[in-house]
C-alpha cells in the first residue's frame, strides 16, 4: 500500500469537490437558456399542457405517488374542476327540472281547458237533447190536439138517433090524449141536462091533399106546444114537417097512412157526450140513422 502524505490527500479532495461543482454549474447553465426560450414564447402559441384524466391522479413526489402532505391550495386546485363540472351539472338539472315543471304546468292547463270545453259541450248536448225531447212532446201534443179538433169539426154535423116515440091522435083533432102526454113526459125527462140534441117531428094525417097537410101540421104544432109549455124544451131544438097521408119515408110502404100520428125522433150530436169525453167521429155515419 502506497503512502501519501496527509497534505497531498487533502488537496486531492478539494480538487474533486471543485470538479463536481463545475459540472453542476455547467449543467445549470445548459438548462437556463431552455427556460428562457420557453418564457419568451407567447401565451397564445404556447401549447397547453395535456389535461389530466380525472380517473388517473397526477403523480407527484419523489416516489411517484400523490403527495401525502398536500396543502389546501393543492387540494382546491385538484378539486375545483370537478366542483365546477358538478355545479354545471346541477345547473343543467335545475334548468331541466324547471323546464319540465313549466311543460307540465302548461300541459295540465291545456288538459283542464280541454276538459272544460268537453264538459261544456256535453252540457250543451244534454240540454239540446232535452229541448229536442220537449219539442217532440209538444209536437205530439199539438198533433193530438189537431186530431181532436178535426174530430170535433167533423162531428159538428153528425147526429145519431137514440129514441123514437109515436104520438097517436083520434081522428083529425089536434088534441093530446092522457097516454100521449105521458109519452111526451117520459121523453122530456130524458132530456134534462142534455146538450146537443134535436127533436125531429114527422106529422101524418088520414086526409089527402092540402087539407091533410094542414091537419098534420096542426098535430105537429100540438106536440111542440106541449113540450115547450110543460117542459121548457127550446123551440130551436124541434124541427117538424107536415106530410099529410103520404107513406112514411124509409118504411117501404106504398099505401097512404090510415091513422093520424106524429113520429118523434130524438137525435143526439156526438159532441154532446154525457160523460164529457171527446166525441169520436165515425166516418161510416153520413147522416142520421133510422131503425
Secondary structure, DSSP 4 states (H G I P E B T S, - for coil): -----HHHHHHHHHHHHHHHHHHHHHHHHHHHHHHHHHHHS-TTTSPPPPPPPSSSPPPBTTTTB--TT--HHHHHHHHHHHHHHHHHHHHHHHHHHHHHHHHHHHHHHHHHHHHHHHHHHHHHHHHHHHHHHHHHHHHHHHHHHHHHHHHHHHGGG-EEEEEEEEEE-STT-----HHHHHHHHHHHHHTTT--SEEEEEEEE-SS-HHHHHHHHHHHHHHHHHHHHHHH---GGGEEEEE-TTSPPTTS---SPPSS-EEEEEEEEETT--TT-PPP---TT--S----
